[in-house]
């Protein structure tokens, strides 16, 4: 699968995500794949780990 800019997504990749009910971006980690979506987890500002599914074209992989 590929992100918004066409970079290959793989398990362990750090990505920028737009979490539900957030006004900005958060850094998350790709933890897996389904046939059409990507499993991502990130830590919110209260220290809780949030896991969710999202289409791959909503992510931007961190390349540096």
N, C-alpha and C positions, 0 to 999 in steps of 0.2 A: 504494500500500500504506500501511497505517497501523500505528503502534506500539501498545503495550499500552494507552495512554490515548486512542487515537484520533487522535493527531497525524499529519499527513501526512509520510511519509518520502520524501526525494528525495536524489539523488546529492550528496554533500558535506555532508550533515547529520551533526552530531555526536550520537552516541548512547551511552547507558550499556549495556554488554554484560556478560554473565556468562560469561567464557571457560571453556572446558573445563579442569578440574582447578584452578580458582581458587576461593578461598573468598569473594572479594569482587567488586567491580565494576571495570571498566576503561572508559576513554573510547575509543571507536572512531569511525571515519568510514565512512559508507555509500559504497561504490564502484560498486554496480550492483545489478541485479535479475535474477532468473530468474522464470518464471511463478508460483512458489509461495514462493520464499525471497529473502532479502536478502544481498548480498555485503558483508561488513564487514571492515575491517582495523584493527588496533590495534598499538601497540608494547608488548611485554612488558617486565618489569623488567630484562631483560638487554640491551635495546636492539634486539631483533629484531622485524621487522614480521611479524605473523601475519595471515593471510587465511583467512576461513572463511565458510560459508553458515549462515544461521539463519532460522527462521520469524520473520516480522515482529512477532508478538505477544510475543516474548521481549525486544524492545528498548524503550528509553524514550528519546525524543528530548530533547536539551538545548534548551530554548526561550529561554534568556537569552544 
